[in-house]
Amino acid sequence: MRYEHGVSVVLATHNGSRFIREQLETLVGQTVHPLEIIVSDDASTDDTLEIVRNFSCGSAIEFKIHENVPALGFRSNFLRAARLARGKFVAFCDQDDIWDTKKIEFCSPYLDDRSVSMIAHTAITIDSSNRELGVFRQGIHRTGLRKPLTYDPWLTFFGFSIVFRRELLDLWDVDDRFIDFIVPSEMIAHDRWVMFLAQVVGQTVEIDVPLVRYRQHAHNLFGHGERERSAGRRTVAGGLDPYREATTAMIDIVERLPEATAEHFPLFDRARAAAFFRSALDQLEKREAIYRTETRLEALQGLSARVAGGTYRAVHNGRPRWRSIAKDLRFALLRR
């Protein structure tokens, strides 16, 4: 069965021969077929491409196979491949996961809603032998709608768990995106980029159903929790510069999005979005002052003043950022 608007699956591969066939089986076995499966391979040296080509020959679903030589890296590989999609929605797909055969079916009822820019769902983590490890919720505890700008400005749903409106990728050149605040040596990751744009211009549907079995193994680019752990280490050790630089760029992009954006995304409010990210930037700059202090007393006094002044209240819901307080307190206590 095909859904009239179509979902394009974008599968980025690199030396994925061990698990790729199992994932392909779940894609063509969807109860609602994808419009197409775009496989973009990043200079694999194993049998990945041969497996994909052989598999695609017997499929009723259209396959598009691209080879990147030299490799682009997973960030640009996903985004450039997604730009090729013909479907109205795009689903990122990792080579080593297993999709629930009803994933697209669960997402389909929301594809007609012009206010919806993204759909996110929970997952089950598994090991290399398909043994279940636990539930991967990403903060999703019920199925429902989230309005624009109601997520933390730096939150990300992992790419394998999102389905997003293809038009998002027409709002801004994907090769002109900002730095990754988690890995500042790189441009922002594909899922963080989509999350940023999606929550600026539309609503997000959260589905509390594990629609992917998310595989954990020794060769994951990012394992469960690794992004958060690396972010925490960098914040304490290196300050908040990457977050400030990225957030400054977010403001610039919001202010320069095309005038026609609201025609495609009716909930887009430029002034409100710009104010949202300016508030986030203001908080970062006030926190940064703590890292420029020279003594423990100055740092503790600065921290206390900022706690009292609301610096540590999240811009999206006003709740205290206890982790940020703990990180900055740790830094202050380590001052001499």
C-alpha positions as a LaTeX table, in Angstrom:
\begin{tabular}{lrrr}
\hline
Residue & $x$ (\AA) & $y$ (\AA) & $z$ (\AA) \\
\hline
Met1 & 0.00 & 0.00 & 0.00 \\
Arg2 & 1.30 & 3.47 & $-0.87$ \\
Tyr3 & 0.41 & 6.69 & 0.89 \\
Glu4 & $-0.50$ & 9.40 & $-1.61$ \\
His5 & 2.05 & 11.94 & $-0.37$ \\
Gly6 & 4.91 & 9.47 & $-0.13$ \\
Val7 & 7.78 & 9.08 & 2.30 \\
Ser8 & 11.30 & 8.94 & 0.90 \\
Val9 & 13.65 & 6.76 & 2.93 \\
Val10 & 17.21 & 8.08 & 2.99 \\
Leu11 & 19.65 & 5.34 & 3.94 \\
Ala12 & 23.26 & 6.45 & 4.44 \\
Thr13 & 25.77 & 3.62 & 4.31 \\
His14 & 29.43 & 3.04 & 5.03 \\
Asn15 & 30.88 & $-0.46$ & 5.37 \\
Gly16 & 27.51 & $-1.75$ & 6.55 \\
Ser17 & 27.48 & $-5.20$ & 4.99 \\
Arg18 & 26.99 & $-7.02$ & 8.28 \\
Phe19 & 23.50 & $-5.66$ & 8.97 \\
Ile20 & 22.32 & $-3.93$ & 5.79 \\
Arg21 & 20.27 & $-6.78$ & 4.32 \\
Glu22 & 18.20 & $-7.13$ & 7.50 \\
Gln23 & 17.43 & $-3.42$ & 7.44 \\
Leu24 & 16.50 & $-3.48$ & 3.75 \\
Glu25 & 14.03 & $-6.29$ & 4.41 \\
Thr26 & 12.21 & $-4.11$ & 6.94 \\
Leu27 & 12.07 & $-1.19$ & 4.51 \\
Val28 & 10.48 & $-3.10$ & 1.64 \\
Gly29 & 8.25 & $-4.93$ & 4.13 \\
Gln30 & 6.52 & $-1.76$ & 5.31 \\
Thr31 & 2.72 & $-2.02$ & 5.46 \\
Val32 & 2.68 & 1.43 & 3.83 \\
His33 & 5.40 & 1.41 & 1.20 \\
Pro34 & 7.90 & 4.23 & 0.92 \\
Leu35 & 7.79 & 6.21 & $-2.29$ \\
Glu36 & 11.48 & 5.45 & $-2.83$ \\
Ile37 & 14.60 & 4.27 & $-1.04$ \\
Ile38 & 17.65 & 6.46 & $-1.58$ \\
Val39 & 20.89 & 4.72 & $-0.65$ \\
Ser40 & 23.89 & 7.02 & $-0.43$ \\
Asp41 & 27.11 & 5.14 & 0.15 \\
Asp42 & 30.14 & 6.89 & 1.63 \\
Ala43 & 33.09 & 5.13 & 0.02 \\
Ser44 & 32.46 & 1.67 & 1.45 \\
Thr45 & 35.27 & $-0.85$ & 1.05 \\
Asp46 & 33.19 & $-3.93$ & 1.91 \\
Asp47 & 30.23 & $-5.59$ & 0.13 \\
Thr48 & 27.63 & $-2.98$ & 1.12 \\
Leu49 & 26.94 & $-1.68$ & $-2.39$ \\
Glu50 & 26.86 & $-5.12$ & $-3.94$ \\
Ile51 & 24.30 & $-6.26$ & $-1.34$ \\
Val52 & 22.15 & $-3.18$ & $-1.97$ \\
Arg53 & 22.28 & $-3.52$ & $-5.75$ \\
Asn54 & 21.41 & $-7.21$ & $-5.67$ \\
Phe55 & 18.57 & $-6.59$ & $-3.24$ \\
Ser56 & 17.12 & $-3.70$ & $-5.24$ \\
Cys57 & 16.88 & $-5.76$ & $-8.44$ \\
Gly58 & 13.95 & $-7.76$ & $-7.09$ \\
Ser59 & 12.12 & $-4.91$ & $-5.40$ \\
Ala60 & 8.86 & $-3.28$ & $-6.48$ \\
Ile61 & 9.98 & $-0.12$ & $-4.66$ \\
Glu62 & 12.19 & 2.31 & $-6.53$ \\
Phe63 & 15.81 & 2.35 & $-5.36$ \\
Lys64 & 18.22 & 5.21 & $-6.07$ \\
Ile65 & 21.83 & 4.33 & $-5.35$ \\
His66 & 24.57 & 6.95 & $-5.08$ \\
Glu67 & 28.27 & 6.58 & $-4.39$ \\
Asn68 & 30.38 & 9.25 & $-2.71$ \\
Val69 & 34.08 & 9.12 & $-3.57$ \\
Pro70 & 35.74 & 10.62 & $-1.63$ \\
Ala71 & 33.54 & 10.16 & 1.41 \\
Leu72 & 31.42 & 13.09 & 2.59 \\
Gly73 & 31.08 & 12.04 & 6.23 \\
Phe74 & 27.74 & 10.94 & 7.67 \\
Arg75 & 26.46 & 14.49 & 8.26 \\
Ser76 & 26.67 & 15.68 & 4.66 \\
Asn77 & 25.94 & 12.23 & 3.29 \\
Phe78 & 22.50 & 12.20 & 4.89 \\
Leu79 & 21.64 & 15.79 & 4.00 \\
Arg80 & 22.78 & 15.75 & 0.39 \\
Ala81 & 20.97 & 12.48 & $-0.18$ \\
Ala82 & 17.82 & 13.91 & 1.41 \\
Arg83 & 17.93 & 16.81 & $-1.06$ \\
Leu84 & 17.33 & 14.22 & $-3.81$ \\
Ala85 & 14.09 & 13.00 & $-2.24$ \\
Arg86 & 10.80 & 13.29 & $-4.18$ \\
Gly87 & 8.53 & 12.47 & $-1.26$ \\
Lys88 & 6.79 & 15.14 & 0.77 \\
Phe89 & 8.36 & 13.62 & 3.88 \\
Val90 & 11.81 & 12.15 & 4.44 \\
Ala91 & 12.83 & 9.42 & 6.89 \\
Phe92 & 16.49 & 9.13 & 7.79 \\
Cys93 & 17.55 & 5.50 & 8.09 \\
Asp94 & 20.66 & 3.99 & 9.67 \\
Gln95 & 22.21 & 0.96 & 8.01 \\
Asp96 & 22.38 & $-1.21$ & 11.12 \\
Asp97 & 18.94 & $-0.69$ & 12.68 \\
Ile98 & 15.68 & $-2.61$ & 12.20 \\
Trp99 & 12.47 & $-0.77$ & 11.37 \\
Asp100 & 9.10 & $-1.86$ & 12.68 \\
Thr101 & 7.13 & $-2.81$ & 9.56 \\
Lys102 & 4.40 & $-0.34$ & 10.57 \\
Lys103 & 6.69 & 2.68 & 11.01 \\
Ile104 & 5.43 & 4.56 & 7.95 \\
Glu105 & 1.85 & 3.48 & 8.68 \\
Phe106 & 2.05 & 5.03 & 12.16 \\
Cys107 & 3.37 & 8.28 & 10.68 \\
Ser108 & 0.95 & 8.46 & 7.73 \\
Pro109 & $-2.08$ & 10.00 & 9.52 \\
Tyr110 & $-0.06$ & 13.15 & 10.25 \\
Leu111 & 1.30 & 13.79 & 6.76 \\
Asp112 & $-1.72$ & 15.79 & 5.62 \\
Asp113 & $-1.41$ & 18.33 & 8.44 \\
Arg114 & 0.41 & 21.37 & 7.02 \\
Ser115 & 1.30 & 22.52 & 10.53 \\
Val116 & 3.38 & 19.39 & 11.16 \\
Ser117 & 7.03 & 19.74 & 10.21 \\
Met118 & 8.43 & 16.66 & 11.95 \\
Ile119 & 7.45 & 13.35 & 13.54 \\
Ala120 & 9.57 & 11.67 & 16.23 \\
His121 & 9.16 & 8.33 & 17.96 \\
Thr122 & 10.68 & 6.11 & 20.62 \\
Ala123 & 12.84 & 3.04 & 19.97 \\
Ile124 & 14.09 & $-0.21$ & 21.46 \\
Thr125 & 17.84 & $-0.55$ & 21.83 \\
Ile126 & 19.33 & $-3.89$ & 20.79 \\
Asp127 & 22.79 & $-5.37$ & 20.66 \\
Ser128 & 24.61 & $-6.90$ & 17.71 \\
Ser129 & 22.73 & $-10.19$ & 18.26 \\
Asn130 & 19.30 & $-8.48$ & 18.30 \\
Arg131 & 18.89 & $-8.90$ & 22.06 \\
Glu132 & 16.78 & $-6.11$ & 23.57 \\
Leu133 & 18.65 & $-3.74$ & 25.90 \\
Gly134 & 15.95 & $-1.25$ & 26.84 \\
Val135 & 13.62 & 1.55 & 25.73 \\
Phe136 & 15.11 & 4.65 & 24.09 \\
Arg137 & 12.57 & 7.37 & 24.82 \\
Gln138 & 14.32 & 10.68 & 24.07 \\
Gly139 & 11.88 & 12.34 & 26.44 \\
Ile140 & 8.77 & 10.98 & 24.69 \\
His141 & 6.26 & 9.55 & 27.16 \\
Arg142 & 2.97 & 9.93 & 25.32 \\
Thr143 & 1.72 & 10.41 & 21.78 \\
Gly144 & 0.77 & 14.01 & 21.03 \\
Leu145 & 1.60 & 17.32 & 19.37 \\
Arg146 & 4.32 & 19.76 & 20.43 \\
Lys147 & 3.96 & 23.37 & 19.30 \\
Pro148 & 6.81 & 25.32 & 17.66 \\
Leu149 & 9.66 & 26.42 & 19.92 \\
Thr150 & 8.69 & 24.16 & 22.82 \\
Tyr151 & 11.93 & 22.16 & 22.78 \\
Asp152 & 15.30 & 23.08 & 24.23 \\
Pro153 & 17.19 & 25.04 & 21.53 \\
Trp154 & 19.98 & 22.46 & 21.60 \\
Leu155 & 17.88 & 19.30 & 21.88 \\
Thr156 & 18.10 & 16.66 & 19.18 \\
Phe157 & 16.03 & 13.63 & 18.33 \\
Phe158 & 18.35 & 11.04 & 16.82 \\
Gly159 & 18.08 & 10.89 & 13.03 \\
Phe160 & 16.76 & 7.34 & 12.80 \\
Ser161 & 13.73 & 8.38 & 14.87 \\
Ile162 & 12.52 & 11.35 & 12.82 \\
Val163 & 10.37 & 11.77 & 9.72 \\
Phe164 & 10.31 & 15.34 & 8.46 \\
Arg165 & 8.79 & 17.53 & 5.78 \\
Arg166 & 11.03 & 17.63 & 2.71 \\
Glu167 & 10.45 & 21.36 & 2.28 \\
Leu168 & 12.58 & 22.03 & 5.36 \\
Leu169 & 15.67 & 21.38 & 3.25 \\
Asp170 & 14.68 & 24.15 & 0.83 \\
Leu171 & 14.72 & 26.82 & 3.52 \\
Trp172 & 18.51 & 27.11 & 3.73 \\
Asp173 & 21.53 & 25.76 & 1.90 \\
Val174 & 22.60 & 22.60 & 3.75 \\
Asp175 & 26.23 & 23.37 & 2.87 \\
Asp176 & 25.96 & 26.74 & 4.63 \\
Arg177 & 24.85 & 25.49 & 8.03 \\
Phe178 & 26.49 & 26.37 & 11.35 \\
Ile179 & 29.03 & 24.49 & 13.47 \\
Asp180 & 28.06 & 21.46 & 15.49 \\
Phe181 & 27.96 & 22.58 & 19.12 \\
Ile182 & 28.72 & 18.99 & 20.17 \\
Val183 & 31.58 & 18.46 & 17.69 \\
Pro184 & 32.75 & 22.01 & 16.87 \\
Ser185 & 35.24 & 20.83 & 14.25 \\
Glu186 & 32.30 & 19.76 & 12.07 \\
Met187 & 29.21 & 21.40 & 10.63 \\
Ile188 & 25.98 & 20.64 & 12.47 \\
Ala189 & 24.83 & 17.02 & 12.18 \\
His190 & 21.94 & 16.15 & 9.88 \\
Asp191 & 19.47 & 15.43 & 12.68 \\
Arg192 & 20.36 & 18.52 & 14.70 \\
Trp193 & 19.96 & 20.65 & 11.56 \\
Val194 & 16.51 & 19.23 & 10.82 \\
Met195 & 15.45 & 19.55 & 14.47 \\
Phe196 & 16.45 & 23.22 & 14.50 \\
Leu197 & 14.48 & 24.07 & 11.36 \\
Ala198 & 11.51 & 21.87 & 12.22 \\
Gln199 & 10.82 & 23.40 & 15.62 \\
Val200 & 11.22 & 26.92 & 14.22 \\
Val201 & 8.55 & 26.56 & 11.55 \\
Gly202 & 6.08 & 23.92 & 12.69 \\
Gln203 & 4.68 & 21.41 & 15.13 \\
Thr204 & 6.24 & 18.08 & 16.03 \\
Val205 & 4.27 & 14.89 & 16.47 \\
Glu206 & 5.66 & 12.64 & 19.20 \\
Ile207 & 4.71 & 8.97 & 18.89 \\
Asp208 & 5.14 & 6.87 & 22.02 \\
Val209 & 5.63 & 3.67 & 20.06 \\
Pro210 & 9.07 & 2.11 & 19.47 \\
Leu211 & 9.16 & 2.09 & 15.69 \\
Val212 & 12.85 & 1.25 & 15.31 \\
Arg213 & 15.13 & $-1.29$ & 16.94 \\
Tyr214 & 18.21 & 0.87 & 17.47 \\
Arg215 & 21.34 & $-1.26$ & 17.34 \\
Gln216 & 24.23 & $-0.68$ & 19.75 \\
His217 & 27.57 & $-2.16$ & 18.73 \\
Ala218 & 31.26 & $-1.38$ & 18.66 \\
His219 & 31.13 & 0.54 & 15.38 \\
Asn220 & 28.29 & 2.98 & 16.12 \\
Leu221 & 29.20 & 6.53 & 15.10 \\
Phe222 & 27.23 & 7.68 & 18.13 \\
Gly223 & 26.10 & 5.26 & 20.80 \\
His224 & 23.20 & 5.77 & 23.18 \\
Gly225 & 24.03 & 8.72 & 25.41 \\
Glu226 & 27.41 & 9.47 & 23.83 \\
Arg227 & 26.34 & 12.87 & 22.51 \\
Glu228 & 25.21 & 14.00 & 25.92 \\
Arg229 & 28.34 & 12.74 & 27.64 \\
Ser230 & 30.68 & 14.41 & 25.16 \\
Ala231 & 28.70 & 17.63 & 25.41 \\
Gly232 & 29.05 & 17.66 & 29.16 \\
Arg233 & 32.79 & 17.12 & 29.05 \\
Arg234 & 33.26 & 19.92 & 26.53 \\
Thr235 & 31.15 & 22.43 & 28.42 \\
Val236 & 33.17 & 22.08 & 31.60 \\
Ala237 & 36.57 & 21.83 & 30.00 \\
Gly238 & 36.25 & 24.25 & 27.09 \\
Gly239 & 33.54 & 26.73 & 27.96 \\
Leu240 & 30.42 & 27.49 & 26.02 \\
Asp241 & 31.92 & 28.97 & 22.85 \\
Pro242 & 30.54 & 26.33 & 20.43 \\
Tyr243 & 27.02 & 26.80 & 21.80 \\
Arg244 & 27.30 & 30.58 & 21.58 \\
Glu245 & 28.61 & 30.46 & 18.01 \\
Ala246 & 25.91 & 28.02 & 16.89 \\
Thr247 & 23.11 & 29.94 & 18.63 \\
Thr248 & 24.27 & 33.22 & 17.09 \\
Ala249 & 24.02 & 31.53 & 13.70 \\
Met250 & 20.53 & 30.21 & 14.54 \\
Ile251 & 19.36 & 33.79 & 15.11 \\
Asp252 & 20.90 & 34.91 & 11.81 \\
Ile253 & 19.20 & 32.10 & 9.90 \\
Val254 & 15.80 & 32.73 & 11.48 \\
Glu255 & 16.03 & 36.42 & 10.57 \\
Arg256 & 17.02 & 35.61 & 6.99 \\
Leu257 & 14.69 & 32.73 & 6.15 \\
Pro258 & 12.82 & 33.41 & 2.88 \\
Glu259 & 9.75 & 35.62 & 3.04 \\
Ala260 & 7.74 & 32.77 & 1.52 \\
Thr261 & 8.46 & 30.48 & 4.50 \\
Ala262 & 5.08 & 31.20 & 6.10 \\
Glu263 & 3.31 & 30.17 & 2.90 \\
His264 & 4.67 & 26.66 & 3.28 \\
Phe265 & 4.76 & 26.58 & 7.09 \\
Pro266 & 1.72 & 28.49 & 8.41 \\
Leu267 & 2.88 & 28.48 & 12.05 \\
Phe268 & 6.19 & 30.21 & 11.34 \\
Asp269 & 6.54 & 33.38 & 13.44 \\
Arg270 & 9.86 & 35.04 & 12.65 \\
Ala271 & 9.80 & 37.58 & 15.48 \\
Arg272 & 8.90 & 34.98 & 18.11 \\
Ala273 & 11.54 & 32.54 & 16.86 \\
Ala274 & 14.26 & 35.19 & 16.83 \\
Ala275 & 13.34 & 36.26 & 20.37 \\
Phe276 & 13.45 & 32.61 & 21.49 \\
Phe277 & 17.02 & 32.10 & 20.32 \\
Arg278 & 18.12 & 35.55 & 21.52 \\
Ser279 & 16.98 & 34.57 & 25.00 \\
Ala280 & 19.00 & 31.35 & 24.72 \\
Leu281 & 22.05 & 33.31 & 23.57 \\
Asp282 & 21.65 & 35.78 & 26.44 \\
Gln283 & 21.70 & 32.90 & 28.92 \\
Leu284 & 24.86 & 31.48 & 27.36 \\
Glu285 & 26.63 & 34.82 & 27.49 \\
Lys286 & 25.72 & 35.31 & 31.14 \\
Arg287 & 27.01 & 31.83 & 31.95 \\
Glu288 & 30.20 & 32.45 & 29.99 \\
Ala289 & 31.06 & 35.29 & 32.37 \\
Ile290 & 31.51 & 32.68 & 35.11 \\
Tyr291 & 34.22 & 30.99 & 33.05 \\
Arg292 & 36.12 & 34.27 & 32.73 \\
Thr293 & 36.40 & 34.80 & 36.50 \\
Glu294 & 39.81 & 34.53 & 38.14 \\
Thr295 & 38.93 & 33.25 & 41.62 \\
Arg296 & 36.62 & 30.71 & 43.18 \\
Leu297 & 34.81 & 33.43 & 45.12 \\
Glu298 & 34.12 & 35.46 & 41.97 \\
Ala299 & 32.86 & 32.37 & 40.17 \\
Leu300 & 30.56 & 31.37 & 43.04 \\
Gln301 & 29.21 & 34.90 & 43.36 \\
Gly302 & 28.56 & 35.03 & 39.62 \\
Leu303 & 26.82 & 31.67 & 39.71 \\
Ser304 & 24.64 & 32.71 & 42.64 \\
Ala305 & 23.61 & 35.95 & 40.91 \\
Arg306 & 22.69 & 34.13 & 37.73 \\
Val307 & 20.67 & 31.49 & 39.54 \\
Ala308 & 18.73 & 34.26 & 41.29 \\
Gly309 & 18.31 & 36.17 & 38.03 \\
Gly310 & 16.76 & 33.30 & 36.09 \\
Thr311 & 19.70 & 32.55 & 33.80 \\
Tyr312 & 19.31 & 28.84 & 34.45 \\
Arg313 & 15.62 & 28.64 & 33.55 \\
Ala314 & 15.13 & 26.94 & 30.21 \\
Val315 & 13.82 & 29.26 & 27.50 \\
His316 & 11.33 & 26.73 & 26.19 \\
Asn317 & 9.53 & 25.85 & 29.45 \\
Gly318 & 11.00 & 27.92 & 32.31 \\
Arg319 & 12.18 & 24.90 & 34.27 \\
Pro320 & 15.53 & 24.98 & 36.09 \\
Arg321 & 18.51 & 23.63 & 34.16 \\
Trp322 & 19.94 & 21.56 & 36.98 \\
Arg323 & 22.64 & 20.00 & 34.82 \\
Ser324 & 23.88 & 23.40 & 33.71 \\
Ile325 & 23.93 & 24.61 & 37.30 \\
Ala326 & 25.88 & 21.51 & 38.31 \\
Lys327 & 28.40 & 21.96 & 35.50 \\
Asp328 & 29.00 & 25.61 & 36.28 \\
Leu329 & 29.17 & 24.92 & 40.02 \\
Arg330 & 31.78 & 22.26 & 39.39 \\
Phe331 & 33.82 & 24.75 & 37.39 \\
Ala332 & 33.47 & 27.40 & 40.13 \\
Leu333 & 34.58 & 25.01 & 42.86 \\
Leu334 & 37.67 & 24.06 & 40.88 \\
Arg335 & 38.80 & 27.69 & 40.72 \\
Arg336 & 41.57 & 28.62 & 43.11 \\
\hline
\end{tabular}
